[in-house]
């Protein structure tokens, strides 16, 4: 059995178990995580911090 990537396996789980509500949850977590990484390494950080 070939190894599957984590992302592919996660989407197969969502499809199989019909847990479609997880997709927006994961999307929001990725966006917030991206904002935090961007805010920490950007000269615009003082303007992004008030959003949180």
C-alpha positions in Angstrom: 0.0 0.0 0.0 1.5 3.3 -1.1 1.7 6.1 1.4 -0.8 8.8 1.0 -0.2 12.4 1.7 -1.8 13.8 4.9 -3.9 16.3 2.9 -5.3 13.6 0.6 -6.0 11.3 3.5 -7.8 14.1 5.3 -10.0 14.9 2.3 -10.8 11.2 1.9 -11.9 11.1 5.5 -14.1 14.1 5.1 -15.7 12.6 2.0 -16.2 9.1 3.6 -17.5 10.3 6.9 -19.6 13.2 5.4 -18.0 15.8 7.8 -18.3 18.7 5.3 -18.4 21.2 8.2 -14.7 20.6 8.8 -13.7 22.4 5.5 -14.6 25.9 6.5 -13.1 25.3 10.0 -9.8 24.3 8.5 -9.9 27.1 6.0 -10.3 29.7 8.8 -7.5 28.2 10.8 -5.2 28.4 7.8 -6.1 32.0 7.1 -5.6 33.0 10.7 -2.3 31.1 10.9 -1.1 32.8 7.7 -2.0 36.2 9.1 -0.1 35.5 12.3 3.0 34.4 10.3 2.7 37.4 8.0 2.2 39.8 10.9 5.3 38.5 12.7 7.6 39.0 9.8 6.2 42.1 8.1 6.8 45.8 8.5 3.0 46.1 8.5 2.8 44.2 11.8 1.7 47.2 13.9 -1.3 47.7 11.6 -2.3 44.0 11.7 -2.1 43.5 15.4 -5.2 45.6 16.2 -7.3 43.2 14.1 -6.8 40.6 16.8 
